[in-house]
């Protein structure tokens, strides 16, 4: 199975060449979630939003196709809390848009099967550690949430085509610095990739949509931890060179180190110091309103599902409403946005992406949940960590 259809490849090429049609959109299908992860604030930021119904979502999918969107990420909250998630997947797939799911892993077999049948064969599951107790703590103290995520990983490997694409979305924070290499090692043995995101925090007087308010300092890096972060990132880069399935580009890894150290990030430098929203990517709130990104609204409200949205986008009206926001932003390291700008503007990462999605990604290993649980324990032991 090819990662992209011919229609999607054409949209992808146009987006990269012209940088005027969004390669990627994050759609927050709901703010509801069955976890309360300490590094996430989205359930509070979008908590007051209504959710679009399936008819409105079909209109949104058609509008996204009209403006050239190639990939939509269905995210939450937790997208699987929506019982109509398979219908949402189908709406975008039938519009010719590649669908990726992002979940905390608390999903049932029937829902995953229905999403696969609807056209989803690309998924990201949050996994920050192979140590169950630590992951449960990160997830907000929900007992057995790690085990349920591993059970879902096994279901993905069973139900997806072997050539399907799966990633662990791994948040880098003070609690799990030593846990990152084992996660990468585990991913390599089951046919998954790993994408890192450094924890983002905000102050109560200046909140941002996705960034957590770190009341007790548990997820904020102290200055004395910066050296350890750099050492870890050097190790991650070495693992990537050795063939481990680290999705992140070297440009991006270097910027994680800068971000943690409080230094300016550099991935925007080939676009005048701005990110590429909305021309290469943007986000959509549960109620269908366009967001500059997961942190910021635009200066004007646009319903992506509304009939006039494609015309407003093509006329540059949306870009005009987003530019003041991007011009004032000090830069984020939310993986997808930087990596898309990097892939579109830096040749080596671009070629690496083409190689990965063109057939260089690993194949999913058909392992049971019990086998995966045992494998995780083995990997932890090999890395000198106790479960």
N, C-alpha and C positions, 0 to 999 in steps of 0.2 A: 504494500500500500504506500503510495506517495504521500508525503507530508502535506503538500499543497496540490490542489487541482490546477489545471491549466488556467482557468479563470483567475484563481488566486495568485498564480505566478505572474500573470499579466498585471494584476493590481499591485503586487509587491514591487515589480520592476518599475512601474510608473511612479509609485510612491517614492522609491529610493532615488530615481532619476530626477524627478521634478520637485519633490519635497513640498507638494501642495495637496496631497490626498493622504488621509491618515492610514498608516500601515496597521495601527493597533488602537483598539478602544477597550478600556476597562469599564464594564457595566456592573454596578453594584445592584444586583437584583433584589436585595433585601438588606436591611440593617440588623435583622434578627440573627441571633447566634446562640448556639447551645454550649459555648464556652465563654470565658472572660479572660482571655490571655493578657498577661501583664504588659506586653509590648504593643498592644493594639487599642485604639480609641474609636474605631469606626462605628461601633454599635451605639456610641453616644453621639457622635458627630452627625450621623444620618438617622438617628432614632425617631425624629419627628416626621420623617418623609413617608408619604404614602407610597404604595407599590403599584407599578403599571400592571394592567391586566394583559392577557395574552393577545388580545386584539391590538392593543396599543404597542405591544412589543413587536408584533409582526410589522406594524407600520414603521417602527424604529429600525428593524432589520432592513426593510426595503430602502429607507432613507440612507442607512449606512452603506448599502450596496451602491446607491446612486453617487455617493461622494468617494467611492473607491476603497472602502475599508477592507482590509485583507483578513485581519484576525480580531476576534472579540474574546476577551477574557470575562467569563461569568464568575463573579466574585460576590462576597457579602461584606459584613455578616457571614453567614454560612449559607451558600446557595442551596444546599440540599434540604434546608428547612422548608423551601417552597415545593409543594407537592406537584406543581406544574413545571418543574425544572426540565423534564424531558421535552415538553412542548416548547419551552423557551429555546432549548438546544435546536430543535427541529426548525423553528422559525428562522434562526440565523443560518443553519446549514442549508435550508432550501433557498435562502437568498444568496447562496454562493460564498458565504463567509466562513472561514475556518474558526472552529469553536475550541477554546481551551477552558477547562473547569479548574477553579482553585477552591480547595476545601480543607477543612481541618481534619478530615478523615472519618468523621462520625456519620457515615453514610451506610445505607442498607443495600443489600444485594439487588433487590428488585429495582431500586432507583438507579443504581449504576447500570444494570442491564438495560433499562429503558433509555438512559442517556446514550449508551453505546448504539442501540438500535436507531436512535434519532440522529446519529451522526457524529458523536463525540468520540475521539480516539486520542485525546491530548489532555493531560491532567497534571495539576500540581497539588501536592499535599504538604501541609506544614509539618516539618519535623526538625526539631532543634537539638535533639539528643537521642542517643540509644539507651539512656538510663531512664527507665520508666518513672521512677520517683521524681527525678528532675523535670522531665517533660510534663508530668501531671501538675507539678508546682507552677511551671511556666504557664500552663493552660488555665491557671486560676484555681488550682487545688481540686480539680475534677479527677476523682479516682478512676483508674483504668482507662483514661483517655489515650494514653500512649498505646496500650494494647489494642484498643479499638481502631486506632489509626493504622497499626501494623496489620490488623485483620483486613482493613480496607485496601492496604497496599497489596496484599495477597489476592484480594478479589479483582483489583485492577489487572494484575498480571494474569489472572485466569480468564477474565472476560474481555479484555482489550485484545485486538489483533497483536500478534507478536511484534509487529513493526510499529505499534502504537508508541506514543511519546509520553513519558512520565518524568516528573521532576520532584525533588524535595525542595520546597521553599524554606530555607534555613536562616533564621534571624540570628545575627551575631550580636551577643550581649555579654556583660561581665560573667553571668552565671555559667555560660557554656563554651568558653574559649577553648578548653581542652577537648570538647566534644565534637568539634567540627571535623577533624580528620577521620574519626571513626564513622561519622555519618557519610562522608564521601566514600570511604572504603566499602561500607555496607551498600551504598547505592551502586557502586561498580559491580558488585556481585549479584545484584538482582536486576540489572538492566535499566537503572534509573540514572538521571542526571541530578546535579545539585546546583542551585542558584542561591548565592548569599545576599543578604540585605542587612546592613548595620542597623541597629535599633535607632529609631528617631524619637526624640522627646521634645516637648514644648513646655513653656511656662504658663501657669494659669492666667496671667494677664495678657498673654499672646497665644491663644490656642490655635492649633491647626488641625485640619480634619482627621488625618490618620494618626497623628503623633500622640503617644501616650503622655499623660501627666504623671511624672515620676515622683510621687509624693514621698516615698521612703528611700529614694536613691538606689533602688535595687537594679535598675536597668541603665543607669547613666555611667559611662566610662569615666573614671577618675584620671587625672593627668598621669599618674604613675603607672597606669595600665596601658598607655599608648604603645610603649615599647613591646609589650607582650602581644598586642594586636598586630604590630608590624611583623614580628617574628612568625606569628600564625599565618599571616597572609603570604609571607615568603614560602612557608611550607605548602600552603594551598597552591600557589603558583608552581612549585616544584612537582606536586602531585599531578597537576594539569599537564605539565610537560611530559610526565611519565606515562600519560595515557588515561588517567582517571577522568571520569565524566564531569569535570567542573565546567559549567556553562559560561561562567563569567570571563570576560576578556581581561587581559593584563591592564589595559587602560582603566577599566572599572575597578579592579582590585587595588590599583594604585590610589584611586580616588577614595576608596573605602578608608584607607589609612589616613588620607588627608582629612576626610570628614570626621573621623573619630578624634583626630588631633585638633579639631577646630580650625583647620586651614581651608582656604577656598578650594573647591573642587574645580577640575579643569576640563571635564567632558563637554562643557558648553562653549569652549573657546573657538570652535570653528563656525559658530553661529552668532558671533558678536556678543558672547557672554549670556545668551538666552537659551532656554530649552526650546524644543520644537513643537510645543503645544500651540495651536491645535492642528498644525499642518502635518505632523507625523503621528500624533497621538493625542487623546484627551480621555477624560473619564465621564461617566454618566451616573447620576444619583438614582436611587430607587424610584423616584418620581419622574424620571426621564429628563431631568434638567442637566444640561451640559456643565461639566466642571473643568476648569483648567487642568487639574490633576486631582489626586485624592486629597490634597491639602486645601486647595483654594477654589472658590467659585470664580466665574467670570464677572466682569463689571456690568453685564446685562444678562437677563435670563433667556435661555433658549431651550425649548422642548425638542429633544432630538427626534421624538416620535411625531412631531407636528408637521403638517403638510408643507410648510414653507421652509423647513430647515435646510434641505439641500440647496435651495436657491440662495438663502442667506449665507451658507457656507461658501458656495462658489463665488459669490459676490465679494467675499472678503470681510463681510460684516462680523462674522464670528471671530475672525483673527483680530479685528480691531478691538473687540471687547475683551480679548484675552491678553493682548500685548502689554497693557499696563500692569497686569498681574505678573507676567513672566519677567518684565523689566525690573520689578521690585523684589523678586525672589532671590534669596541668597544661595539657592541650589540644594537639591535633595540627592539622596542615593537610593531611592526606591527603584530596585533593579531594572524593571522593564523600561522605564522612561530613559534613563541614561544609556542603557545598552542599545536601545533602538537608535538614539542619536549617534552613538559610537559606531554602530554597524552601518549607518547611512553615510557617515562622514569620514571614516577611517578605513583604509583599504584592507589591512590585515584582519581586523575583526570581521569585516564584511565577508571576506573569503572563508574565514573559519566558520561563520554561520551557514554559508552555502554548503560547506562540506558536512557540517553536522546534520542539517536537515535534508541534505541530499542523499543520505544513506550512511553517514558516519556515526550516527547515534547508536547506542547499545540496543540489543534486543531484550525484551522482557523475559525474565526467567520464570518458568512455571513452578513456583514453590508454594506450598501450603502455608497457612498462617503459623502453624506449629513449627514448620521448618524455618520460616523467617524469624520467628521469635528466638529459636535456638541459634540461628546464624548471627543475630544481633548480639547475643550474649558472647558468642565466640569472638566476634570482632572487638567487642569491648575488652575482653580478656587479652587479646593480642596487642591492644593499644595500652594495656596497663591500667584500665579503668574498671572500677567495681560497678556492677549494675545497681 
